[in-house]
Structures are given as C-alpha cells and as structure tokens.
Amino acid sequence: MKHPNPRQVCIQALLDWEKGKSFSDEILHTLTEKSGIAGPDRAFLMEAFFGVLRNLSLLDFFIAHLREAEIDERTRAVLRLGLYQVFQMRTAPHAAVNESVELAGRARGVVNAVLRRALRERDALEHSLKAAPLSVRMSHPQFLLSRWFDRFGSEATELLCAWDNSPAPLYVRANGLRVTAADLLSRAPGAEASPFHHAALRVRALPHEWIAAGLCYIQDPSTLMACDLLNPQPGDAVLDACAAPGGKSTYLAELMRNTGRLVACDIYDSRVERLRENLARLGVANAEPIVHDAMLPLEESGGRLAPKSMDRVLVDAPCSNTGVLRRRVDVRWRLTGEDFIRMPFQQFALVRRCAETLKPGGVLVYSTCSLENEENDGVVGQIAAAGIGLRHIESRRTLPFIDGVDGAFAAKFVRE
C-alpha cells in the first residue's frame, strides 16, 4: 500500500473546506480515516491544516505581496501550506519548497518562484506585516474585531486573538463515577490539576486506557460551569436539551450520583448515537438519550417529556462559538454579522419551549460558549421581559484573556 502523503491530504482538506459545506474537524476526520494516515504524519497534518486555517489572512497577505497575477484555488492552497511551513512551522526551508512544488502539478513553476522569493524576502515580508491591520496579522474578520474593540478594548482584543490562534491544550475531566482526579493525577506524569475546576486535568498525552475504560472525558474546564450552576441533586428529574456529544450530560449524571432521571436530547440520529456511546463508556445508568428537537412541542417527544415534569433543565444552546475559536478553528470565517441578529431569537425560543417542562420552583440554566452580549445578557433580558415565569438568579461567565479557559456564559433561572 502506498504510504499516504500528509501534505497531499492537507491540500485536499483545504480544498474541501473551501467548498463551505463542512466544518474543518469533520473534513479532517473523514480524510484521515480514508487515507489511514497515522503517527507523526497525522500530527503534521493536523498542525498544518488547522494552522493554515488560523492564519488565512496573514498567508494571503504574503501571497499578495509575492504574486500579482491571479492564481487558481488549488495553487493558492499549495502556497498557503508552503508559506505556513516557511513562516510558522519548523520545517526546513528546502523541504517546504520542494514538497510544495511536488504538489503543485502544472503550477510547479509558479509555486517554486513564489516560495523561493518568500525565502529571499522573508525579513521584508515580516517587517511589512507589522504595519498591517490586526485583522491581517491575527487573521480574524474585521467585523468581529470591531465588536470586541467596543466591548473589551484594544489590548484585550489582541490577547483574545492570540488565544484563538494558539493550539488548545488537552484537558480532561475525571469521571467521578469511576475514578477521582487525584487518582488520575497519580497515574500521569506531567499532568496538572486545573486551577479553574477540581475535576479537570491538563495532560500532555492521553493514555488510551483512560478513554477505553471511561475514566475521563476530554473537556475544557469552562464547560463545567453551567452544570455546577444547575447543581442537580441525586434523585432529580433533569433535562439536557442539547446534549450531544455528552460532555455535560455525563457530568450531570455524576453530580446526580447516577440516580434519578436524566433525559438527554439531540436533534440528529448520528449525534444521539455518539451520545449513547459516551454515556455507556462512562458508566452512566440514569440517562435516557433520545432523538428530539427541543424546539418542537413536548407532545412530539414520544412521551419522554411532559409539562412541569422536570426539577432542572439545562439549555446549552447552539451559538456563535466565539468563546471557543481556538478549538473551532474555522468558525471565524463562517460567521456573519447577521448571525448575531438571528441566533438570539432562536436561543430565546429554545429556552421558552424547554421552560414548559420545568416544575414550579425548578431551576433552568441557559448557557453558551459565546462572548457576545446579544447571545448572553441579551437573551437573559428577553427572558425577563417575556413574562414566562422564569426569575433570573445569577449569571457567570469566563473570558479567555482573564480566566485562562475557553469563553463561556451561564445564567440561572427559577420557575416561579
């Protein structure tokens, strides 16, 4: 069998991403499975692919300085990969050039000329980059930066961009149904306890047996905030309205000591199947995973959901993901200003529907991984103004440049 070329797979991934139909992680998963690429080659592929996407504006800035004539989509992808290796990776310059030329097909001459010129003029290119706008230097869309400048100021915005462009460290949550964080710490040299959450560990490498035995779940500490705010008790009836792939559901089950009833919904069969797998792997016994769109009337839940039947409800709503851009690398290029108009209406509608399941005195937590006011405090304001019987108790949030974890928001309500 021919050994897969990680650069060739990377070019295909970049071209597939340009079609705009799939997110980067889905594309890369599909291609790595298909090609069988593994080991160091897979690590190179991941770093190169996500690195190019993190630096699109910067790389295109270099291309514009080095090549005035138009270039086709494939040649641009090859140049982006080659320039990323030259300027960002520790690839030997001759290897970056030669490998890129081999990938270029009929554009071999163009690619060779552009990359060799980049090597000759490297200092001048880097100097010109210093004078470029932040949107180019940090490869973020200007409309998003303008929002953050207004909200956080210029210094915090630069810190946030740097956070987004840095590879995310590997965090796991110890599965308290089977092990303690202290147990895992003692088994993994170099692992560190998270200062943000007692159950979270930062690990250098994840032992396969931890995953296979259900000892942990890969999860940023910020995602646990909403579950802690919900604070489900043993014996409660709990709804996780947008549950897949199961990070919050499995932690809710742990907080409930695997007792009571946990209804975990998601909209697609494939996502609920993944949810089931994670629930089973972590030893969750009190969950009922179901395929159900939580925006639909309760009677369409197949009898699983009824009015005023739940003690606690978690609405971890679909959102813009601006708090997790270092993990959702390509989201910044998919967002538009219209998303921040559309999403809050959908998020409020989701809360309103899910609130129908809540008992009087019950608790609902609305959460996002967004940094945007419209999706966070703005939705809280909508809920308060709507008169749907939810009284706001408190809100919590994390900001990457302050808390050192992904951005998240959670608001707690009580049903009157």
Secondary structure, 3 states (H helix, E strand, C coil): CCCCCHHHHHHHHHHHHHCCCCCHHHHHHHHHHHHCCCHHHHHHHHHHHHHHHHCHHHHHHHHHHHCCCCCCHHHHHHHHHHHHHHHCCCCCHHHHHHHHHHHCHHHHHHHHHHHHHHHHCHHHHHHHHHCCCHHHHCCCCHHHHHHHHHHHCHHHHHHHHHHHCCCCCEEEEECCCCCCHHHHHHHCCCCEECCCCCCEEEECCCCHHHHHCCCEEECCHHHHHHHHHHCCCCCCEEEECCCCCCHHHHHHHHHCCCCCEEEEEECCHHHHHHHHHHHHHCCCCCEEEEECCCCCCHHHHCCCCCCCCEEEEEEECCCCCHHHCCCCCCHHHHCCCCHHHHHHHHHHHHHHHHHCCEEEEEEEEEEECCCCHHHCHHHHHHHHHHCCCEEEEEEEEECHHHHCCCCEEEEEEEEC
